[in-house]
Amino acid sequence: MIKHRGFPGRLPGTDFQFTIRRANPKGATPLVARERFPDRRAADRRADAGFLLALCQQFGEEPFARGNLDAGRLSWLFGREVVAAEDPFDPEDYDALLRVDFARAAASFPEIFE
């Protein structure tokens, strides 16, 4: 499992996790596109925005390996702002390549692109 050095471990001042410490011996938690409802808590929306901002700053538009990025946090963005960068894509692989879709990200989170 690739560890992304320099990537924040969590949203500052909160317990919203962005990375994991070690690989699960049973395999990676599968990535699934979770539906974001409009009535989500403000703290959850801030965590999504903070994670997306960290992804944009760390990787830009280049593909990146899933590595030690938290599957739960990635799943809130997967299929919209974060998309598969390879075909076929294995959602249970730590080495699976992803990329940020900047057009969708700017539409969904305009406050981080101002």
N, C-alpha and C positions, 0 to 999 in steps of 0.2 A: 504494500500500500504506500503510495506516494504521500509524503507529508509536505504540505504547502507552507514553507518557511515564510514568516513575515505576515501571514494571514491572521487576522484577529481571531482569537479563540471564542469570543463571545461579544455581544453588544455591550459596550461600556456602561457600567452602572446597573446592569441587569443580569439575570440568570439565563438569558436567551443564548443558547449554545450555537456556535458556528462550525466548530471542528470536533472531531473525536480523537481520543488519545491513541487507541490501538485498534487493529482490525479485529472483527468478529471471527473467531475460528470456524463458525458455521457458514460464513459467507456474508457478503454485504447486504444490508437491508435494501430491498428493492425500491427504486424511485417510482413514485406514482404521482400523477398530476392531481393535486388536491384542489377542490373548488374553494375559491375565496369569496365568502359572502360579504355583502356591503356592510353588514352590522358587526364585523369583527372588531375586537377591542383595539383601541388606539395603540396600545403597547405592542400588539401583534403586528400591526401595520408598520410601526417604527422598526421592529425587528426585521421584517421583510425588506424594507427600504435600506436599512443599514447593511444587511447581508448582500443585497444587490449592489450597493455602492462599493463594498469591499471587493466583490467579484470584478466589477468594472475597473477599479483601480489596480487590482492585482494582475488581471489577465487581459483587459481590453477586449478587442474583438477576436483574439486568438483562441483556438480550441485549447481546452485544459482537461487534464485527467480528474476524475471525480475524487480520487485519493481519500484524504481524511476529512473531507467536507461532510457535514452532518446531513444525513439522508432526510430527516424530518424537515429541516430548514430548506433544503434543496427542493423537496417535494412541493412546497408552497409556491415555488417559482417555475417548476419543471413543466414543460409543454407550452409555456407562454414566454416568459422573459429569458429562461434558460432552456435551450433545446439541444437535442442530440447532434453531435458533430460527426457522427459516423453511421454507416448503414452496413450491416445490421447493428443495432444498438442493444447491448445487454444491460438492463437496469439493475442487475445484481453483481456487477463487476466493478471493483475499485479502480480499474484501469480504463473504464469507459470514458470516451471523450465527449465533452459538453462544450457549449459556447453560449455567450450572452447575445441575445437578439436585441440590439440596441434600439431598433425602431419600436418594438413592443415594450421594451423597458422604459423608454422615454414617454410613451403614451400612458403606461400604467403608473409610473412614478415620476411625474414631471418635476417634483420638488428636488430630486437629486441631480437633475441635469440642468438646472437653472444657472 
